[in-house]
Amino acid sequence: MSSGQGRAGVLLLHGLCSTPEELLPVQAALRAAGHEVRSPSLPGYSFDVSSQQQHATGWRDWLHQVTAQAAALREHHATVVLVGISAGASLALGTVMLGEVPIDGLALMSTPLRYDGWSVPWYQFLMPLALYTPLGRFWQYEERPPYGVKNPRVRRWIERELQSRRVSRAGAAVIGVAHLREHDRLRRELLRRLGHFDCPPVLALHAREDEVASLANVELLAQRLGSALVRRVVLENSHHMITIDNDRPQVVRETVSFVGGLLSPAPRSGERHRESAYV
């Protein structure tokens, strides 16, 4: 491992069936602060702009891809941080659960351990029928207003992007059942295991008015991982896609500050008991 002294290796993880564009403001600020930043497109998870049909691989494959990216950063940096938004936050937590590469910090944005936001329809409890039975062949999720953003100008821009190129900085116009099913499996595994694997310090950024996943998700993180481990930041003027909404400057500042703070010598959370690596 080369020194990488004074800077961290940071891996940015965007949302489900989306693109790295979701995290461009965070990426630019972290690079300006001197950190090495990777924001990869993950085959079978990310939106493939070259294909008319999106094909999902399994959630374990997603975690192994993230692990490989983190391991490459670890070769050059003493400090490696994962930053994820929405399903990307699930990937970050899942990579720590997998336990194949040391991670020094997690910045989790709009973490969807449970889909319980104010815009989630009452018939959400029927979702397993779409995900796990043949009925799913006739269904797909179509993005709709408010597109994860509170800012009207950004919302109009997203609408134009979705019409012209099938994907925007808020995600794809359509997400197929296969992607949704694999994230649901990962989410369920995290709920089952959270608190039973060692976790590094966490910055949890979440909008009070998140329409997809309520603030209860942050409280669940703190409850399962330990309040001392999780720094909670509640954003007052955004919806789910906090990296492109009204509170974007605060999100960027908090993330850069969190990553910088991890460079200071401190006891690793790995001092606690760690279960055997999860496969």
N, C-alpha and C positions, 0 to 999 in steps of 0.2 A: 504493500500500500504506500503510495506517495503521500507526501505530507498533507496537501490540501489545507494547510494551516490558515486559520482566519476565515474560512468559508465552509459552507456545508454543501453536500450534494442533496438536491431536492427533486423529488419525483412528483409530478402533477398528474392527477387522475381525474379525468372528466366523467360526466354522467353517462348513463346507459344509452347505447346506440347513438352516441353523439360524437363530437370532435374536440380536439385540444383547444379550439377557439374559445370554449367556455371560460378558460382560465388565463387568457392572454394578459389581462391587466395584472394579475398576480405574477405571472411569468416575467413580465417586463420589470416589475419592481424588485423581484428577487435577484434578477440578473444585474440590475443597477446597483444592488447592495453587495455585489461581488460573489454571489453563490453560483455554483454550477446547477443549471436547471434542465431537466428533461421532461418533456411533455409528450409522451408517445401515443401513437395510435395503436391499439391492441386488436389484432385480427380476431374476429369472432365475438368481440365486445363492442368495438367502436363502429361508427357509421362509415361504410365504405363508399366513398363518393364515385368510384369507378364502376359500381355495380347497381343494377336496377333492383335487385333483391338482396336483402341483408340476411346473412347466415350467422347464426350464433353457435359458438362452441360452449362447452360446459364450464361451470363456475370454477372448478378446480383448475382448468386450463387457464382461465383469467388470472387466478392467483399465482400460478407458476410463471406466467409472463411478467407479472409485476415483480415477483421475487427475482427473476433474472435481471430485470432493469435495476432493481435496488442493489443487487449484488455487484453489478458493474460500477455503480456509484461508490459502493463500499471499497472497491479496489483503490480509489483515489482520495477518499475522504474519511476522516475519523468520525464525522457526524453525518448521518443520513436521515432525512425527514420525508415523510409521505404527506402530501396535501391532496385531499379528495373532496369533490362536491357531489352531493346526492349519491347515486350508486357508486361513484368513485370513492366516497367515504366508506362504503361497505367494502370495497376492494382494499382500502388501506387497513381497515380493521382485520379483514380476512387474511391479509399478508402477515400481520403480526400473529394471528391465530395459527397460521401455518408454521411459523417459527423457524424458517430455514435461513433467514438472514437477520442480523441485528438491526433494529430500527430505533432511532434515538428520540423521535417525536412524531406525533400525528396532528395535523391540522384538519379537522373534520368539519365540513360545511354542509348544512342542511341534511344531516344524517337521517336516512329513512329506515330506521329499525322497524317502525310501524307506519303504515299509511293511514294517518288519522287527521289530516289537515282539513280545513273548513270546506274545501271544494271537493273532497272525496265523496262520491255519491253513496246514498244509503244502501244500495245493493252491492257494495264492495264485498260483503261476506260471500257473494256468489262467485267471486273471482277464481277460486280453485276449480270451478267447473270449466272455465275458459282455459285455465293453465294446464289442467291435468286430465281432461277428458277429450274425446274426439270433437266436442262442441267447439273447441278452440280453433279448429280449422276454418271456422266461419267468422272469426273475430280478430281484430287488431286494435291497438290503442292509437287513437288519432289525437294529436296535440290540439288544444283548444284554448281560447282566452281563459285566464289572463296570461298564459304562456310562462308562468313562473315569475312574472315581473309586475311591479306596481306602477312603474313609470310609464305614462301613456305614450310618450314619444318612442321609447325603446320598444314598447309593445307593437306599435305600428311598424317599426323597422323589422321586427321579428316576423310579422305577418307577410311583409314583402319578401323577405328572405325565404320563408317556407314555400311561398308560391313559385319563386323563381328557381330555387336550387334544392328543394326537398329537405334542407337542414339549415339551422340557424345557430347562433351562439347560445340559444336556449335548448337545443336538441333537435332531433329529427321530427318531421311532420307526422310520421307513422312509426310505431314500434311494434314489431311482430311478437307473437306469442312465445317463440323460442327464447328470445332475449328476456322477456318478462318472467318466464318460468325459471330460467337459470338464476336470475337475480333473486327471485322469491326463495329459491332453494338456499342460496347464500345467506339471505336475510334470516331465514329460519334457523340455519346453523349458527349464525352469530348470536341470535337470541338464546339458543340453547347453551352456548359455550361462553358467552360474555361473563367475565368475572372468574373464569376458571383457567385463563391463560394470562401470563404476565404481559403487561402493557406499558409502553413508555408514556411520558407526559403527553397530555392531550389538550389541544385548543379546540373547543367546540363553539363554532359560530353558527347562529341560528336566528332566523327572523321570527319575531313574535307573531306575524301574520302569515307565516308559511302555509300555503294552501294545500300542500302535499303531505307534509309531516309536521305535526304540532310540536310545540316546545316540550311536550312530555318526553320526546325522544332524547333531549339533552338531559333531562332529569334521570331518565333510565340509564344513560351512559354514566352519569355521576354515581348513581346508586350501585350499579354493578361493578364499576372500576374503582370507586372510592373518590370522595369529594376532593381530597387533597391532590389527586392525580389529574383532575379535569378542571381546566379554566373555562368557565362559561361566559360567552359574550352574546347578549341578546340585542338584535338589531331591530330598530323601531320603525323603519320606513321602507321595507322591502318585502317581497314574497320569496319564493323558493330559490330562484336563481340569483343569489346575493352577489355574485361576482360581476353582474352586469346591471344591477338595479341601483336604486337611490343610495344605498349604503356602501357602494363599491369602494369609495376611498377608505372608509373605516375597515372594511374587510382586508384591503391591501395592507394598511398600516399594521393591523393586528397580526397578520400572517408574517410580515417581514420582521416585526419585533419578536414574535415567538421563535422563529428560526434563529435569529441572532442570539437570543437568550440561551439557546441550547448549546452554543459554542463555549459558554462559560463552564469551567470545571464544576461538575456536580455529580453526586452519586447516581448511578444508573438505576432505573426501576427494576432492572434484572436482578437486584439483590433479593427480591422476593422469590418464593418457590415458583419454578416453572414446570408445567407438565411436560411430558414427552412431546416431541414435535408432532403436530397434527398433520395427517395425510388425508 
